[in-house]
Amino acid sequence: MASYICPECNQENTQYIWCKPCNSKRFQNDFNNWTSGNDKIDKFIQDTQLNADINWEAIEWIPYDRFKDVKQIGKGGFGTIHYARWIDGFIDKWDIENQQWKRWGEEEVALKKFDNFVNFNDVLNEMEIHFKIYTDSTDSRGSIRFYGITQDPETHSYMMVLDYASDGNFREYLKINFNNINWLQKLDSLWRLSYNLMNIHKLDIVHQDFHPGNILSFNFKSDLRISDFGLSKLIGANPNNPEKKNIVGVLPYIAPEVLSGDEEYTKAADVYSFGIIAYEMITGFPPYPDIPHDEDLAIKICNGLRPKIPFHTPKLITRMIMRCWDARVTYRPTFKELKDELKKYYLDYRDYLDEEENKDSEIVIQIKKAEEFSANQESTNTTTTTTTTPLNYQTHPQAIYTSRLLNYSKLPKPKNEENFERELEELTKSFSHITTNKFIQDVQLNANGNWDVIEWIPYDRFKDVKQIGKGGFGTIYYARWIDGYIKEWDIENQQWKRYRNSEVALKKFDNFVNFNDVLNEMEIHFKSYAGSDGYASIRFYGITQDPETHSCMMVLDYAKDGNLREYLKINFNNINWLQKLLNLYRLSSRLKNIHRLDIVHQDFHPGNILSFNFKSDLRISDFGLSKLIGANPNNPEKKNIVGVLPYIAPEVLSGDEEYTKAADVYSFGIIAYEMITGFPPYPDIPHDEDLAIKICNGLRPKIPFHTPKLITRMIMRCWDARVTYRPTFKELKDELKKYYLDYRDYLDEEENKDSEIVIQIKKAEEFSANQESTNTTTTTTTTPLNYQTHPQAIYTSRLLNYSKLPKPKNEENFERELEELTKSFSHITTNDDIDEF
């Protein structure tokens, strides 16, 4: 332990031989002995030194005369790279005996010199982002080590002093070495690259100029580093500044939505670039080497042109690359997804080579086929040497692989080539069993109880299958599961004990639904059931497959009371206020638990609320449109608006806001109105663009005047067009729980007679009794609600893309009425606070 204690201050070192308080003072005492001549650069260097927790987190001002053997080794679009030897070398630790920095001695470095036309702020931006990536990346040095800053004494240009990557850049390495790169190295390189990009994106940095010339290494067999952050940006760093319109980069690696000006440069655009680089790593060839990189190529890329992936490439790799290339930005994977996928491929193949394991792994089988094909192709070649054999291809003189300004006007809106989406979907479906199996296996390995287990269930284990419902994206069937779900392990018979002959619902997805969306629904549904307190959704037993259509089907618990919409139609006249309050409280509690998991539902309406018994319980279903907040940080939100029009928040309809937790709260407000009145919203008018415009302009359903004012206020708060004024589900749950308990205790114990909710409900019931006094029927049997529904009032989910809807606002008197309601009950809040105190 003695080596971890600073011998000067006797405090524990920050890192092994580094004492941050002492070293910060040493740096600070030296501030007056050097200057770069620029206050901003001085401050940048000083800040790194004062905050360094270890030696590599401190950069220095390095006088130019401390370098020797300086020579130019490269030229890019915005500067030149020089090789040099740094005479002193970088700081190792403090030498207490000699009271000076102990250094590593002469070190090979690269000096990055910026061209004079480059704006100084862009130079400083690159330095700051490069430093952030090197020092902050999780478990990884995503970029080349940054030692310090110097200045060319002739041109006075500032230069970054970086570690020297002896293997050079990836483009040159592939040219010379590709024929000797095996599949293990290809997979390792792809995995490492995706891992580095994942860590960079985790810092909310997008690269914006990602191509093989910006991938460096000391040894490409085991390491890759990312460089050149001159065009990079911190997401949200300048939220009030419009993005630069200039498009700069290497044309074949720039995403089509960026080229066309349709989208700003996002994390998804880096993913597109990765897809092009992956193609290059797999084939050895740069994209489009034999044609000019001009406006004509930019037009073709926007129209769906992509490099041709050789047919013998492993299909899992082909699919991965195609997903990155998808013109539908939101369909591209994240680097977290790519890292996980590629890591599995690499480890499976490595273990096969080392231990002869994983012979049945899909990636192993496909690589073996690819290698057999390559061996057959090379069988006429008598050369057996393994020495370096450069790739042989011609490059068009106008095929330019350095960054430059690329401002093309009026490029077409990006789209995929005619067969791209069909081919990608077929590839995805052909390997859906791999993804599905992994999902099931992961769930089983992590189960804490039998309710946490899902299974693959052969379709022939179901009987009495019959269709019972149809939604916008699939069909629901009733069935009996012969074996039933797992109860516990039977030690005596060494098998699972089961609840046999269980009633279940089979949810079958329509063929047009993308498999990744199917998997997304399964994962989120399971998370909302197993990961939330109180099981917010219907129990998920497992997955099966329709033997005729091969469509995946979710096997769910059968909710015999059906959905809330149908239940209200038939039973509303027999639902008392206690059940209404209980249902509202339980529903808000379910949504609170779902939101706590950072899931937003996005399609919340009574058709998606199910129950075994609506008098005591409600469950939420249909997570097909749901999303995990932050799950896809590199993708802009989908522009398509899908759902049931009356339940969609106005800010989502208008496109002003993405779908947030507050939009689920709006939907809850509409559902609460329906639960209180029995009537669906806007049943007597078409659910069309005109209604969407009216909703954006503040139209809301009319709450009957005799509704308890506390409930009216709660509903109106959910409906507020001012998104930030809406309550959270935690607030709603707490409020509704109090109303329910107050009213229940009044009915059971005759307590809380002075409770405001009790008083208001009694008035509402008196009004209803007076209204019904002429009705001589006293039966309590089911009496359906009677209302007419317009043929164009549609209560199933569908695509709702309306253009140019007005900015959402409240109706003229809405805010005043809500404020008056709030003030009229301010004494309740005050009294509650006093009681709690």
C-alpha positions in Angstrom: 0.0 0.0 0.0 2.9 2.4 0.6 3.4 2.9 -3.2 -0.2 4.3 -3.3 0.5 7.0 -0.7 2.0 10.3 -1.9 5.3 10.7 0.1 5.0 14.5 0.1 1.4 15.1 1.3 0.8 11.6 2.8 -2.5 11.4 1.1 -3.6 8.4 -1.1 -2.6 8.8 -4.7 -5.3 9.4 -7.3 -3.8 6.6 -9.5 -0.8 4.5 -8.4 2.1 7.0 -8.8 0.0 10.1 -9.5 -1.1 12.5 -6.7 -3.6 14.9 -8.3 -3.4 17.7 -5.6 0.4 17.8 -5.6 0.8 17.5 -9.4 -1.9 20.1 -10.0 0.1 22.6 -7.9 3.3 21.7 -9.8 1.6 22.4 -13.1 0.1 25.6 -11.8 3.4 26.9 -10.5 4.8 26.5 -14.0 2.0 28.4 -15.8 4.0 31.6 -15.9 7.0 29.9 -17.5 5.3 29.1 -20.8 2.6 30.3 -23.2 1.3 29.3 -26.6 0.7 32.9 -27.4 -3.1 32.2 -27.5 -5.2 32.5 -24.3 -7.7 29.9 -25.4 -5.0 27.3 -26.0 -3.3 28.2 -22.8 -6.5 27.7 -20.9 -7.2 24.4 -22.6 -3.8 23.0 -21.7 -4.0 24.4 -18.1 -7.5 22.9 -17.5 -6.2 19.4 -18.6 -3.2 19.7 -16.3 -5.2 20.9 -13.3 -7.8 18.1 -13.7 -5.5 15.2 -14.6 -6.1 12.1 -12.5 -3.1 10.4 -14.2 -0.2 11.3 -16.5 -2.0 10.6 -19.9 -4.7 13.1 -19.0 -2.3 16.0 -19.0 -1.3 17.7 -22.2 1.6 20.1 -22.5 2.8 23.1 -24.5 5.9 21.7 -26.3 8.4 24.1 -27.9 9.0 23.2 -31.5 12.8 23.0 -31.0 12.2 19.9 -28.8 11.4 17.9 -31.9 14.0 16.5 -34.4 13.9 14.5 -37.7 10.7 16.3 -38.7 9.4 15.1 -42.1 6.0 15.2 -43.9 4.4 11.8 -44.1 0.8 12.6 -45.2 -1.6 15.2 -46.6 -5.3 15.5 -45.9 -8.1 17.9 -46.9 -7.3 20.4 -44.2 -3.8 19.8 -43.1 -0.5 17.8 -43.2 0.9 15.1 -41.0 4.6 15.1 -40.0 6.7 12.5 -38.4 9.1 13.6 -35.6 11.1 12.5 -32.6 10.2 14.3 -29.4 13.5 14.6 -27.5 12.2 14.8 -24.0 9.2 12.4 -24.3 6.0 12.5 -22.3 5.6 12.9 -18.5 5.7 9.6 -16.5 5.7 10.9 -12.8 7.2 13.4 -10.5 10.8 12.8 -9.5 10.8 13.8 -5.8 14.6 13.5 -5.4 15.4 15.9 -8.3 12.1 17.9 -8.0 11.3 17.6 -11.7 9.2 15.6 -14.1 10.5 12.1 -14.9 10.0 11.5 -18.6 10.0 8.5 -20.9 12.7 9.9 -23.1 12.9 10.2 -26.9 9.5 9.3 -28.4 8.2 8.9 -32.0 5.3 11.3 -32.5 3.0 12.6 -35.3 2.6 16.4 -35.7 -0.8 17.4 -37.2 -0.5 20.8 -38.8 -3.7 22.7 -39.8 -3.8 24.6 -43.1 -4.0 28.4 -42.7 -7.5 28.6 -44.1 -8.9 26.4 -41.3 -10.8 28.5 -38.7 -9.1 28.7 -35.3 -12.3 27.7 -33.5 -12.5 24.6 -35.6 -8.8 23.8 -34.7 -9.6 24.2 -31.0 -12.8 22.1 -31.4 -10.8 19.3 -32.8 -8.3 19.4 -30.0 -11.0 19.5 -27.3 -13.0 16.6 -28.9 -9.9 14.5 -29.5 -8.8 14.9 -25.9 -12.3 14.1 -24.6 -12.5 10.9 -26.6 -9.0 9.7 -25.6 -9.5 10.4 -21.9 -13.2 9.8 -21.4 -14.0 6.7 -23.6 -15.2 3.8 -21.4 -12.6 0.9 -21.1 -11.0 2.1 -24.3 -8.7 4.7 -25.8 -10.9 5.3 -28.8 -8.5 7.8 -30.3 -4.7 8.2 -30.6 -3.0 9.6 -27.5 -2.8 13.4 -27.5 0.5 14.6 -25.9 0.3 18.3 -26.4 0.4 21.3 -28.7 3.3 23.1 -30.5 3.6 25.8 -33.2 5.4 25.8 -36.5 7.9 28.7 -36.1 7.7 29.6 -39.8 3.9 29.6 -40.5 2.8 30.1 -36.9 0.2 27.3 -37.4 -0.7 25.3 -34.3 0.1 21.6 -34.4 -1.3 18.7 -32.4 1.4 16.4 -31.0 0.0 12.8 -31.2 1.3 9.3 -30.7 2.8 8.0 -33.8 0.7 5.2 -35.4 3.5 3.1 -36.9 1.1 1.0 -39.0 -0.4 4.1 -40.7 -4.0 4.4 -41.8 -6.4 1.6 -42.6 -6.8 2.5 -46.3 -3.1 2.1 -47.0 -2.9 -1.0 -44.8 -5.7 -2.8 -46.8 -4.0 -2.0 -50.1 -0.8 -3.7 -49.1 -2.0 -6.4 -46.7 -5.6 -7.4 -47.6 -4.7 -10.8 -49.2 -3.2 -11.9 -46.0 -6.0 -10.8 -43.6 -8.0 -13.8 -42.5 -11.6 -13.8 -41.2 -10.6 -13.8 -37.6 -8.8 -10.5 -38.1 -11.6 -9.1 -40.1 -14.1 -9.9 -37.4 -11.8 -8.6 -34.7 -11.2 -5.3 -36.5 -15.0 -4.8 -37.1 -15.8 -5.5 -33.5 -13.0 -3.2 -32.1 -14.1 -0.4 -34.5 -17.7 -0.7 -33.5 -16.7 -0.7 -29.9 -14.7 2.5 -30.2 -17.5 4.2 -32.0 -20.0 3.0 -29.4 -17.8 4.7 -26.7 -17.5 7.9 -28.8 -21.3 8.0 -29.3 -21.7 7.4 -25.6 -20.0 10.8 -25.1 -22.6 12.3 -27.4 -20.0 13.0 -30.1 -20.6 12.3 -33.8 -17.5 12.0 -36.0 -18.9 13.4 -39.3 -15.9 12.4 -41.4 -15.5 8.7 -40.8 -13.5 6.8 -43.4 -10.5 4.4 -43.5 -8.0 7.3 -43.8 -9.1 8.3 -40.3 -8.6 4.9 -38.8 -5.0 4.4 -37.5 -3.0 1.8 -35.7 0.2 0.7 -34.1 -0.6 -2.8 -35.1 -3.8 -3.5 -37.2 -3.8 -7.2 -36.1 -4.8 -6.2 -32.6 -5.8 -2.5 -32.4 -7.6 0.3 -34.2 -7.8 4.0 -33.2 -10.0 6.7 -34.6 -8.6 10.1 -35.6 -9.3 13.4 -37.3 -12.2 15.0 -35.3 -12.0 18.3 -37.2 -15.6 17.9 -38.4 -16.9 16.2 -35.2 -19.4 17.8 -32.9 -20.8 17.4 -29.5 -24.5 16.7 -29.8 -26.4 19.6 -28.2 -23.2 21.6 -27.7 -24.8 24.5 -29.7 -28.5 23.9 -29.4 -29.5 27.4 -30.5 -27.3 27.4 -33.6 -28.6 26.0 -36.9 -26.3 23.3 -38.3 -23.7 24.3 -40.8 -25.1 23.8 -44.3 -21.7 23.0 -45.8 -21.2 19.3 -46.4 -17.6 18.2 -46.0 -16.1 14.7 -46.2 -15.3 11.8 -48.5 -18.3 11.4 -50.8 -18.7 7.5 -50.8 -18.8 7.5 -47.0 -21.4 10.2 -46.4 -24.9 9.1 -45.6 -27.5 10.0 -48.3 -29.7 12.0 -45.9 -26.6 14.2 -45.2 -25.7 14.6 -48.9 -29.3 15.6 -49.8 -29.6 18.0 -46.9 -32.6 16.1 -45.6 -31.1 15.5 -42.2 -28.3 17.0 -40.1 -25.3 14.8 -39.4 -26.4 12.3 -36.7 -25.0 9.2 -35.0 -26.9 7.2 -37.6 -24.8 8.9 -40.3 -21.7 7.5 -38.6 -23.3 4.1 -38.8 -23.8 4.5 -42.5 -20.1 5.3 -42.9 -19.2 2.2 -40.8 -21.2 0.1 -43.2 -19.2 1.4 -46.1 -15.9 0.8 -44.2 -17.1 -2.7 -43.2 -17.7 -3.5 -46.9 -14.1 -2.3 -47.6 -12.7 -4.4 -44.8 -14.5 -7.5 -46.1 -13.7 -7.1 -49.8 -10.5 -5.1 -49.7 -11.9 -2.6 -52.3 -12.7 1.0 -51.6 -16.2 2.0 -52.7 -16.7 3.2 -56.3 -13.0 3.2 -57.3 -13.6 3.2 -61.0 -16.0 6.2 -61.4 -15.7 9.9 -60.7 -16.8 11.0 -57.2 -19.0 13.8 -58.5 -22.6 15.1 -58.4 -23.7 12.2 -60.6 -22.5 9.7 -58.0 -24.1 11.7 -55.2 -27.5 11.5 -57.0 -27.1 7.8 -57.5 -26.3 7.3 -53.8 -29.4 9.2 -52.8 -31.4 7.0 -55.3 -30.1 3.9 -53.5 -26.8 3.0 -55.1 -24.6 1.0 -52.8 -21.4 -1.1 -53.4 -22.0 -4.6 -54.6 -21.3 -7.1 -51.8 -19.9 -10.4 -53.2 -22.5 -13.2 -53.1 -20.2 -15.5 -51.2 -19.8 -13.1 -48.3 -21.3 -14.6 -45.1 -24.9 -13.7 -45.1 -24.8 -12.5 -41.5 -22.1 -10.0 -42.5 -24.1 -9.0 -45.6 -27.2 -8.3 -43.5 -25.2 -6.3 -40.9 -23.7 -4.1 -43.7 -27.1 -3.6 -45.4 -28.7 -2.6 -42.2 -26.1 0.2 -41.8 -26.7 1.3 -45.4 -30.5 1.5 -45.1 -31.8 4.9 -46.5 -34.5 4.6 -43.8 -32.4 6.2 -41.1 -34.3 4.8 -38.1 -33.8 1.2 -39.4 -30.0 1.5 -38.9 -28.5 -0.3 -35.9 -26.7 1.6 -33.1 -23.0 0.9 -32.4 -24.1 -0.8 -29.2 -26.1 -3.3 -31.3 -23.3 -3.6 -33.8 -20.7 -4.2 -31.1 -22.8 -6.9 -29.5 -23.4 -8.7 -32.8 -19.8 -8.5 -34.0 -18.4 -9.5 -30.6 -20.5 -12.7 -30.7 -19.4 -13.5 -34.3 -15.7 -12.9 -33.4 -15.9 -15.0 -30.2 -17.8 -17.9 -31.8 -15.3 -18.1 -34.7 -12.2 -17.6 -32.4 -13.4 -20.5 -30.1 -14.0 -22.6 -33.1 -10.4 -22.1 -34.3 -8.9 -22.5 -30.8 -11.0 -25.1 -29.2 -13.1 -26.6 -32.1 -16.2 -25.3 -30.3 -19.3 -23.7 -31.9 -19.2 -25.9 -35.0 -22.9 -25.3 -35.4 -22.6 -21.5 -35.0 -24.2 -19.8 -38.0 -21.2 -17.5 -38.5 -18.7 -20.4 -38.4 -20.7 -22.3 -41.0 -21.0 -19.3 -43.3 -17.2 -18.4 -43.0 -16.3 -22.0 -43.8 -18.4 -21.8 -47.0 -16.8 -18.4 -47.9 -13.3 -19.8 -47.4 -14.2 -22.9 -49.5 -15.3 -20.6 -52.3 -12.2 -18.5 -52.1 -10.0 -21.6 -52.0 -11.7 -22.9 -55.2 -11.2 -19.5 -56.9 -7.5 -19.6 -56.1 -7.0 -23.3 -56.9 -5.3 -22.4 -60.2 -2.8 -20.2 -58.5 0.4 -22.2 -57.8 1.8 -19.5 -55.5 1.8 -20.7 -51.9 3.8 -17.9 -50.3 2.2 -15.9 -47.4 4.3 -12.8 -48.0 2.5 -9.5 -48.5 0.6 -9.3 -51.8 -1.0 -5.9 -52.6 -4.5 -5.7 -54.0 -4.7 -4.9 -57.6 -7.3 -2.4 -58.8 -7.4 0.8 -60.9 -8.6 4.0 -59.3 -10.3 6.6 -61.5 -8.4 10.0 -61.4 -11.6 11.7 -60.1 -12.2 9.0 -57.4 -11.2 11.2 -54.4 -10.7 9.6 -51.0 -9.7 12.8 -49.0 -12.1 15.1 -47.3 -13.4 18.1 -49.3 -16.3 20.5 -49.7 -19.3 18.7 -51.3 -22.2 21.1 -51.8 -24.5 19.7 -54.4 -27.8 21.4 -54.9 -31.2 19.7 -55.3 -30.3 16.2 -54.7 -33.2 13.7 -54.7 -34.8 12.6 -51.4 -32.9 9.5 -50.2 -34.5 6.1 -50.9 -33.4 2.4 -51.2 -33.0 0.7 -54.5 -36.1 -1.2 -55.7 -35.3 -4.7 -54.1 -33.1 -3.5 -51.2 -35.8 -3.7 -48.5 -37.2 -7.0 -49.7 -33.7 -8.6 -49.7 -32.9 -7.2 -46.3 -36.2 -8.4 -44.8 -35.6 -11.9 -46.4 -32.1 -12.0 -44.9 -33.4 -10.9 -41.5 -36.2 -13.5 -41.5 -33.8 -16.3 -42.6 -31.9 -15.7 -39.4 -34.7 -14.7 -37.2 -34.4 -18.0 -35.3 -30.9 -17.0 -34.2 -32.1 -13.7 -32.7 -35.2 -15.3 -31.2 -33.2 -18.2 -29.7 -30.8 -15.8 -28.1 -33.6 -13.7 -26.7 -35.2 -16.8 -25.1 -31.9 -18.1 -23.9 -31.0 -14.8 -22.2 -34.3 -14.6 -20.5 -34.1 -18.2 -19.2 -30.5 -17.7 -17.9 -31.5 -14.6 -16.0 -34.9 -15.8 -14.6 -35.5 -15.1 -10.9 -38.7 -17.1 -10.8 -41.0 -19.1 -13.1 -42.8 -15.9 -14.2 -39.5 -14.6 -15.6 -39.2 -17.6 -18.0 -40.3 -17.6 -21.6 -40.0 -20.6 -23.9 -40.0 -21.7 -27.5 -43.3 -23.5 -27.8 -43.9 -25.8 -30.9 -47.2 -24.8 -32.6 -48.5 -28.3 -32.3 -48.7 -27.9 -28.5 -51.8 -25.7 -29.0 -55.3 -26.8 -29.6 -58.7 -25.1 -30.1 -57.0 -22.2 -32.0 -59.5 -19.6 -33.2 -59.3 -15.9 -34.2 -60.8 -13.5 -31.6 -59.4 -10.1 -32.7 -57.7 -8.1 -35.5 -55.6 -4.9 -35.0 -53.7 -2.6 -37.3 -50.6 -4.8 -37.4 -51.7 -8.3 -36.4 -54.3 -10.9 -35.4 -55.1 -12.3 -32.0 -56.1 -15.9 -31.5 -57.5 -17.9 -28.5 -55.9 -21.2 -27.9 -55.3 -23.9 -25.2 -51.7 -24.7 -24.4 -51.7 -28.4 -23.8 -48.5 -28.5 -21.6 -49.0 -25.2 -19.9 -46.4 -23.0 -18.3 -43.6 -24.0 -16.0 -44.5 -24.2 -12.3 -41.3 -25.7 -10.7 -38.7 -28.4 -11.1 -39.9 -31.9 -10.3 -36.8 -33.4 -8.6 -38.2 -36.9 -8.5 -39.0 -37.1 -12.2 -36.2 -34.7 -13.3 -38.6 -32.6 -15.4 -40.6 -29.4 -15.2 -44.0 -29.5 -13.4 -46.5 -27.5 -15.4 -49.9 -25.9 -15.2 -51.4 -27.9 -17.9 -54.1 -27.0 -20.4 -53.7 -23.2 -19.9 -55.8 -20.7 -21.8 -53.6 -18.4 -23.9 -53.7 -15.7 -26.5 -51.5 -16.0 -29.6 -50.5 -12.7 -31.2 -49.6 -13.1 -34.8 -47.8 -10.3 -36.6 -48.8 -9.4 -40.2 -46.2 -10.2 -42.8 -45.5 -6.6 -43.7 -44.3 -5.9 -40.1 -40.5 -5.7 -40.0 -38.9 -8.5 -37.9 -36.8 -6.1 -35.9 -40.1 -4.3 -34.9 -41.5 -7.7 -33.9 -38.4 -8.4 -31.7 -38.6 -4.9 -30.3 -42.2 -5.5 -29.1 -41.3 -8.9 -27.6 -38.3 -7.4 -25.7 -40.2 -4.4 -24.4 -43.3 -6.4 -23.5 -41.1 -8.8 -21.5 -39.3 -5.9 -19.8 -42.6 -4.2 -18.9 -43.9 -7.5 -17.3 -40.8 -8.8 -15.6 -39.0 -5.6 -14.9 -41.8 -3.5 -13.4 -43.3 -3.6 -9.9 -46.7 -5.2 -10.2 -46.4 -6.7 -13.7 -47.7 -3.8 -15.8 -48.4 -6.0 -18.9 -50.0 -9.3 -19.7 -47.8 -12.3 -18.8 -45.6 -13.4 -21.7 -45.2 -17.2 -21.8 -43.1 -17.7 -25.0 -42.8 -17.6 -28.7 -44.2 -19.9 -31.4 -44.4 -19.9 -35.2 -47.3 -20.2 -37.6 -46.4 -23.4 -39.6 -48.1 -22.0 -42.8 -47.0 -18.4 -42.9 -43.8 -18.8 -40.7 -44.8 -15.6 -38.9 -43.6 -15.3 -35.3 -46.4 -15.4 -32.7 -46.2 -14.2 -29.0 -47.8 -16.6 -26.5 -49.6 -14.4 -23.9 -51.9 -15.0 -20.9 -55.5 -14.9 -22.0 -57.3 -11.9 -20.7 -60.9 -13.3 -20.6 -62.5 -9.9 -19.9 -61.1 -8.6 -23.2 -60.2 -5.0 -23.8 -61.4 -1.9 -22.0 -63.2 -0.4 -25.0 -65.5 -3.5 -25.4 -65.9 -3.8 -21.7 -67.1 -0.2 -21.3 -69.5 -0.6 -24.2 -71.3 -3.5 -22.5 -70.8 -2.8 -18.8 -70.5 1.0 -18.2 -74.0 1.5 -16.8 -73.1 -0.9 -14.0 -69.6 0.5 -13.1 -69.8 2.5 -9.9 -67.5 5.3 -8.8 -65.4 3.0 -6.6 -64.5 0.9 -9.6 -63.8 3.9 -11.8 -61.4 5.3 -9.2 -59.7 1.9 -8.7 -59.3 1.4 -12.4 -57.8 4.9 -12.9 -55.5 4.4 -9.9 -54.3 1.0 -11.1 -53.8 2.2 -14.7 -51.7 5.2 -13.6 -49.7 2.9 -11.4 -49.0 0.6 -14.3 -47.9 3.5 -16.5 -45.7 4.9 -13.7 -43.9 1.5 -13.5 -43.5 1.4 -17.3 -42.1 4.9 -17.4 -39.7 4.1 -14.6 -38.2 1.6 -17.0 -37.7 4.5 -19.5 -40.3 2.9 -21.8 -42.9 5.1 -23.5 -45.9 3.2 -24.9 -46.7 5.5 -28.0 -50.0 3.7 -28.8 -52.0 4.0 -25.6 -55.8 3.6 -26.0 -58.5 1.4 -24.4 -58.0 -1.3 -27.1 -54.6 -1.9 -25.6 -55.9 -2.2 -22.0 -56.8 -5.8 -21.1 -58.0 -7.6 -18.0 -58.9 -10.9 -16.5 -61.4 -9.0 -14.3 -61.9 -5.3 -14.8 -63.4 -5.0 -11.3 -59.9 -5.5 -9.8 -57.1 -5.3 -12.4 -55.9 -3.8 -15.6 -52.9 -4.8 -17.8 -51.3 -2.9 -20.7 -50.5 -4.6 -24.0 -49.4 -3.9 -27.6 -45.9 -2.5 -27.3 -45.3 -2.6 -31.0 -44.8 1.1 -31.3 -43.1 1.5 -27.9 -39.6 2.5 -27.4 -36.9 2.5 -24.8 -35.9 6.2 -24.2 -32.3 6.5 -25.3 -32.1 3.1 -26.9 -31.4 4.6 -30.2 -29.6 7.8 -29.4 -28.0 7.9 -32.9 -31.2 7.8 -34.8 -33.6 10.7 -35.3 -37.2 9.8 -34.4 -39.4 8.1 -37.0 -41.3 10.7 -38.9 -44.3 8.4 -39.4 -47.1 8.9 -36.9 -49.0 5.7 -36.1 -51.8 5.2 -33.6 -55.5 6.0 -32.9 -56.0 9.7 -33.8 -58.1 10.9 -30.7 -55.5 9.5 -28.3 -52.4 11.0 -29.9 -51.0 14.1 -28.2 -51.2 17.3 -30.4 -47.5 17.9 -30.3 -46.9 14.4 -31.8 -49.6 14.9 -34.4 -48.1 18.2 -35.5 -44.6 16.9 -35.5 -43.5 19.6 -33.0 -42.3 17.0 -30.5 -41.1 13.4 -30.5 -43.2 11.0 -28.6 -42.4 11.4 -24.9 -43.7 10.3 -21.5 -45.9 13.4 -21.5 -47.6 12.1 -24.7 -48.6 8.9 -22.9 -50.0 11.2 -20.1 -52.2 13.0 -22.8 -53.5 9.6 -23.9 -54.3 8.7 -20.3 -56.3 11.8 -20.0 -58.5 10.8 -23.0 -58.8 7.3 -21.6 -59.8 8.7 -18.2 -62.5 10.8 -19.9 -63.8 7.6 -21.5 -63.7 5.7 -18.2 -65.7 8.4 -16.5 -68.3 9.0 -19.2 -68.4 5.7 -21.0 -68.1 7.4 -24.4 -65.1 7.2 -26.7 -63.7 10.5 -27.9 -65.3 12.1 -31.0 -67.5 9.0 -32.0 -69.8 11.1 -34.2 -67.3 12.7 -36.6 -64.7 11.4 -39.1 -61.2 10.8 -37.7 -59.4 12.7 -40.4 -57.1 15.6 -41.0 -59.8 18.1 -40.1 -60.1 16.5 -36.6 -56.3 16.5 -36.3 -56.2 20.2 -37.1 -59.0 20.9 -34.5 -57.1 18.9 -31.8 -53.9 20.9 -32.5 -56.1 24.0 -32.1 -57.3 22.9 -28.7 -60.4 20.7 -29.3 -61.0 18.3 -26.5 -63.9 16.0 -25.6 -66.6 17.8 -23.5 -66.5 16.6 -19.8 -70.0 16.6 -18.4 -70.5 19.5 -15.9 -71.6 17.1 -13.1 -68.3 15.2 -13.2 -66.5 15.6 -9.8 -64.3 18.8 -10.3 -61.2 17.1 -8.9 -61.5 14.5 -11.7 -62.2 17.2 -14.3 -59.1 19.1 -13.2 -57.0 15.9 -13.3 -58.2 15.1 -16.9 -57.7 18.7 -18.1 -54.1 18.7 -16.7 -53.3 15.7 -18.8 -54.8 17.3 -21.9 -52.9 20.6 -21.6 -51.2 21.6 -24.9 -48.4 23.0 -22.8 -46.5 19.7 -22.5 -44.5 20.7 -19.4 -47.7 21.5 -17.5 -48.9 17.9 -17.7 -48.5 15.7 -14.5 -46.3 12.7 -14.4 -47.7 9.2 -13.7 -46.2 9.3 -10.3 -48.2 12.4 -9.5 -51.4 10.9 -11.1 -50.9 7.7 -9.2 -50.5 9.5 -5.8 -53.5 11.7 -6.5 -55.8 8.9 -7.7 -54.8 6.6 -4.9 -55.9 9.2 -2.3 -59.2 9.7 -4.0 -59.8 5.9 -4.2 -58.8 5.3 -0.6 -60.9 8.2 0.7 -64.0 7.0 -1.1 -63.4 3.3 -0.2 -63.1 4.1 3.5 -66.2 6.3 3.3 -68.2 3.4 1.9 -66.7 0.8 4.2 -66.3 2.7 7.4 -68.2 5.9 6.9 -65.0 7.8 7.3 -63.8 10.8 5.3 -67.3 12.4 5.0 -65.6 15.8 4.6 -63.2 14.6 2.0 -63.6 16.7 -1.2 -63.7 13.7 -3.5 -66.4 12.1 -1.4 -68.6 15.2 -1.4 -68.2 15.7 -5.1 -69.0 12.0 -6.0 -72.1 12.2 -3.8 -73.3 15.3 -5.8 -72.5 13.5 -9.1 -74.5 10.4 -7.9 -77.4 12.6 -6.8 -77.5 14.2 -10.2 -77.4 10.9 -12.0 -80.2 9.5 -9.7 -82.4 12.5 -10.6 -81.7 12.0 -14.3 -82.7 8.3 -14.0 -85.7 8.8 -11.7 -88.2 8.3 -14.5 -86.5 5.0 -15.4 -88.5 2.3 -13.5 -85.9 -0.4 -14.3 -84.1 -1.5 -11.1 -82.2 -4.4 -12.5 -78.4 -4.5 -12.2 -77.9 -6.7 -15.2 -75.6 -5.6 -18.0 -77.1 -2.6 -20.0 -75.0 -1.6 -23.0 -74.3 2.1 -23.7 -76.2 3.4 -26.6 -74.4 5.7 -29.1 -73.8 5.9 -32.8 -70.3 5.7 -34.2 -69.5 7.5 -37.5 -68.3 5.1 -40.2 -65.0 7.1 -40.4 -64.5 7.2 -36.6 -61.6 4.7 -36.5 -60.4 3.2 -33.2 -57.6 0.9 -34.4 -54.0 2.0 -35.0 -53.0 3.2 -38.4 -50.6 5.5 -40.3 -51.5 9.2 -39.7 -49.2 11.4 -41.6 -50.8 14.8 -42.0 -48.7 17.7 -43.3 -48.5 21.2 -42.0 -50.7 20.9 -38.9 -50.9 24.0 -36.8 -48.7 24.5 -33.7 -50.6 23.0 -30.7 -52.4 25.4 -28.4 -55.2 25.3 -25.9 -58.7 26.5 -26.6 -59.4 30.1 -25.7 -60.8 29.6 -22.1 -59.0 26.3 -21.3 -56.1 27.8 -19.3 -58.3 30.2 -17.3 -60.8 27.4 -16.5 -58.0 25.1 -15.4 -56.4 27.8 -13.3 -59.8 28.5 -11.6 -60.3 24.8 -10.9 -56.8 24.6 -9.4 -57.3 27.7 -7.2 -60.7 26.4 -6.0 -59.0 23.3 -4.6 -55.8 24.9 -3.4 -57.0 24.5 0.2 -57.0 20.8 -0.2 -53.4 20.7 -1.2 -52.5 23.1 1.7 -54.4 20.9 4.2 -52.7 17.7 2.9 -49.3 19.3 3.3 -50.2 20.4 6.9 -51.4 16.8 7.7 -48.2 15.3 6.4 -46.1 17.8 8.4 
